[in-house]
Amino acid sequence: MSFTAHNPPTVSAPIGSYSHGVEIRNPKRLLFISGTIPEAPDGQIPPTFEAQCDVVWDNISAILQSAGMGIENVVKVTTFLTHADQVPSNGEIRRKRLGNHRPALTVIIAQTLDSAWLLEIEAIAAEYEK
């Protein structure tokens, strides 16, 4: 099994650090990560968007590690932001966390369950041969 990005020339090029489609053939395992909130292990919610984004990615990384996976196993990310003006910071932090890895991606502007949360991220990861 391998990770194959699909960005056909008949579709406009991705405008960010993602792939239009990601193909995983015969995965060994799949991990579905629930909407992950910006709450640190001590129960604290940071006041700034950037700090909340880092906490969410730290939490996702911990969940991946618990499953014996890493960020390179992420094949799909769905991000829920509370304001459109968070898009640039979100993209910058995501690129820092993912490096050159380009999973499929969706960003949605929505109201979170708790008004203190400025974002929530869910992900799908797959174990595959690199």
C-alpha positions in Angstrom: 0.0 0.0 0.0 1.1 3.5 -0.7 0.1 7.1 -0.3 -0.7 8.6 -3.8 -1.8 12.2 -4.2 -4.2 13.0 -7.0 -4.1 16.5 -8.4 -5.2 16.1 -12.0 -4.4 18.9 -14.5 -8.1 19.1 -15.3 -8.8 20.5 -11.8 -7.4 23.8 -10.6 -4.2 23.3 -8.6 -4.5 23.1 -4.8 -4.2 26.6 -3.3 -2.6 25.4 -0.2 -0.7 22.5 1.4 -3.1 19.7 0.5 -4.0 17.2 -2.2 -7.3 17.1 -4.0 -7.4 13.4 -3.5 -5.4 10.8 -1.6 -5.4 7.2 -2.5 -4.4 4.5 -0.1 -4.4 0.9 -1.4 -4.8 -2.0 1.0 -4.2 -0.1 4.2 -3.0 -2.2 7.2 -5.0 -0.1 9.6 -7.2 3.0 9.7 -7.5 5.5 12.6 -10.4 7.9 12.8 -9.7 10.8 15.1 -12.7 12.6 16.5 -13.1 16.3 16.5 -10.1 17.4 18.6 -10.5 20.5 20.8 -8.0 23.0 22.0 -8.0 21.8 25.6 -4.6 20.9 27.1 -4.2 17.8 29.3 -4.4 20.1 32.4 -7.9 21.3 31.2 -6.6 24.8 30.2 -7.8 26.4 26.9 -5.3 28.9 25.6 -6.6 32.4 24.9 -5.1 32.9 21.4 -6.0 31.2 18.2 -2.4 30.2 17.4 -1.9 28.7 20.9 -5.2 26.8 20.5 -4.1 25.5 17.1 -0.9 24.2 18.6 -2.8 22.4 21.4 -5.1 20.7 18.9 -2.1 19.5 16.8 -0.3 18.4 20.0 -3.5 16.4 20.9 -3.7 14.9 17.4 0.0 13.9 17.5 -0.6 12.2 20.9 -3.5 10.2 19.5 -1.5 9.2 16.5 1.4 8.2 18.7 -0.9 6.2 20.9 -1.8 4.2 17.8 1.8 3.8 16.7 1.4 6.3 13.9 2.8 9.7 13.0 1.7 12.8 11.1 2.9 11.1 7.9 0.0 8.7 8.3 -2.7 11.4 8.2 -4.7 11.1 4.9 -7.6 13.5 5.6 -8.0 16.5 7.8 -11.2 18.5 8.4 -10.7 21.8 10.2 -13.6 23.8 11.7 -12.7 27.4 12.3 -14.9 30.0 14.0 -13.8 32.9 11.8 -12.6 33.2 8.2 -9.8 35.6 9.4 -8.2 32.5 11.1 -7.5 30.8 7.8 -4.0 32.2 7.2 -2.8 31.4 10.7 -4.4 28.0 10.5 -2.7 27.2 7.2 0.7 28.4 8.5 0.5 26.2 11.6 -0.8 23.2 9.7 2.1 23.5 7.1 4.6 23.7 10.0 3.1 20.5 11.6 2.7 18.6 8.3 5.9 19.7 6.6 5.8 18.3 3.0 3.0 15.9 3.8 -0.1 16.7 1.8 -3.3 14.9 3.0 -6.7 15.7 1.6 -8.1 18.8 3.4 -11.4 20.6 4.2 -11.7 23.8 6.1 -15.2 24.9 7.3 -16.3 28.1 9.1 -18.6 27.0 11.9 -19.7 27.6 15.4 -18.0 25.3 17.9 -19.8 23.5 20.8 -18.0 25.7 23.4 -17.5 29.4 22.5 -14.0 29.3 24.1 -12.9 26.9 21.4 -11.7 28.8 18.3 -11.2 25.6 16.2 -11.7 21.9 16.2 -9.9 19.4 13.9 -10.8 15.8 13.0 -8.5 13.5 11.0 -8.2 10.1 9.4 -4.9 8.3 9.4 -3.8 5.1 7.7 -0.9 2.8 8.2 0.6 2.1 4.8 4.0 1.3 3.2 6.0 4.3 2.5 
